[in-house]
């Protein structure tokens, strides 16, 4: 019996070539991101006295008070992400039944993936995982991700609006970062508004964007744009859901502020809740931009820019806070991410294999409402 394998079909060969190219590009981006991250970390450590930094950490974190405050901060951190998972479930309710625990677990997996990768790939991965576990089409769940992220943009837009009015001095780096975040926020809002006002124009724009993908992958998402826009309109037509989502967003922001405040208190530098909340919202807005894997260097650098450069807090204490925050948050993200994967019967290899994700994208992933529902959506 011959062991020679039959030649691959042309389309299958094209798929493998495209996926190999994407995998290589991801590795290059990760390597470049790590290089940038270590460079930022080097610059931060050059900016502060490392021995004084270690002294501050040892003096405060080895005390029962410091440990207790750090543990409370961890609770606030996990509650902030859990509330966002519940908020995402609100947008999923009109398209399928998802338990609260599963929504939170998928949300934590997305946070874990975003933590590991230099791009925000976790949002897409959680839609594929949702498809595998509940049969909800990817094109139907992706708009819920956009709507969920729009809720996080609300406090960001408020910050972008009031910072110039407060007369706070911003350096060139901070201005560039604010501009970049503003462009991303406005782009997302533009797609949502375009979908509301001109459905066909929004579909045409998304078709052009998917056309930039490799041909083998673009073929897999053919018809995605119309399903995406119709699902987006479906979610927008639920005002009660939006009202609840706004309230949950406010709760999540409160927990964010508590987390930042408690970590500052843990390193022996108590600051008011309002200052911590304002600074941490401003800091978190940069998460919509690509960051180095695990946030290496970027967390400390951006934290210094915001809390020291914008709010004029001492650089030593700010750096100490973000060193502790970065290590503590990283541990929480990894533990909860792995626990969530285990709870869903998954492993890291299941979510990093591009091949698996590609095979999950089928014609069933295209949401196609009937004509009556299309007419209702257009109205």
C-alpha positions, 0 to 999 in steps of 0.5 A: 500500500502506497504511503504517498498522500494525494495532492491538496486541492487548490483552495485547501492549499491556499487556505494553509498558505494564508493561515501560515502567513497570518501565523508568521505575521502574528509572531513578528508582531509579538516579537516587535511588541516585546521589543517596544515593551522592554524599551518602555520599561527601560525608560521608566526605570531610568526615570525613577530611582530603582532602589528607592522604588524597591524601598517603597514596595518593601516598606508597605507591601510586607505589612498586614495593612498593605497585604489587606489593601492589595487583596481588596484591590484584587477583589475590586479588579475581578468585580469590574471585569465580572460586571462587564461580562454581565453587561455583555450578556445583556446584549446577547439576550436577544440572540440566544440564551447564555448563562451569566457564568458562561458570559463572565467566563468567556469575557475573562478568556477574552481579557486573557487573550488580549493580555497575551497578544499585542492586538485585541484578538480576544474579542473575536476569539470569544465570539468563536468560542460562543459559537462552539458552545451555544451555536450563536453565529459569529456574525450575530455575536460580534455586533454585541461585542461592539455595543459592549465596547461602546459602553466602555467608550462612554467614560472615555469620551467624557474624559476626552471632552473635559481634559481640555476644559480643566486646563491640564498640561499635556506633553506631546506624547500624551497628546499623540496618545489621546489623539490615537484613542480619539480616532479609534473611538470615533471610528467605532461610533461612525460605524454604528451611526452609519448602520443606523442611518444608512444600512447599505452604506455600512454594509458596503464599508464593511465589505471593503474592509473584509476585502483587505483580508487574504482571499482564502479567509475573505471567502469564509466571511462572505456575506458577513457584513450584512449579517453584522449590520442587521445584528447591530441594528437589532441590538440598538433597537433595545432601549431597556438593554442600553439603560441597564448597560449604562448602569452596569458601566457606571458600576464597573467604573466605580470598581475600577476607581476602587482598584486604583485607589486601593493599590495606591493606598497599599503602597503607602500613598493614599489618594482620593477616590475621584482622583484615582477614578479619573486617572484610571479611566484615562489610563485604561483608554489606551487599551483600545490601542495595540500594546506589547504582550502582557502590557510589558512596559506600556502599563508603567509608561502610560501610568506615569504619563497620566498620573504623573504627567497629567495629574502631577502625582510623584513619579516614584509613588506612581511607578510603585503603584503600577509595578504592583498593579501590573504584577497583581493584575497579570496574576489575576488575569492568568489565573481567571483566564486559565480557570475559565478555559478549564471550566469550558473544557478548553486549553490554550492550544484550542484558542491559539490554533488558527486552523480551528478558528477557520474551520468554525466559520461556516455559512451558518455564521451569517445571520440572515433575518427575513424580509419582515425583520429587515424592514423593521430594522431599517425603520 
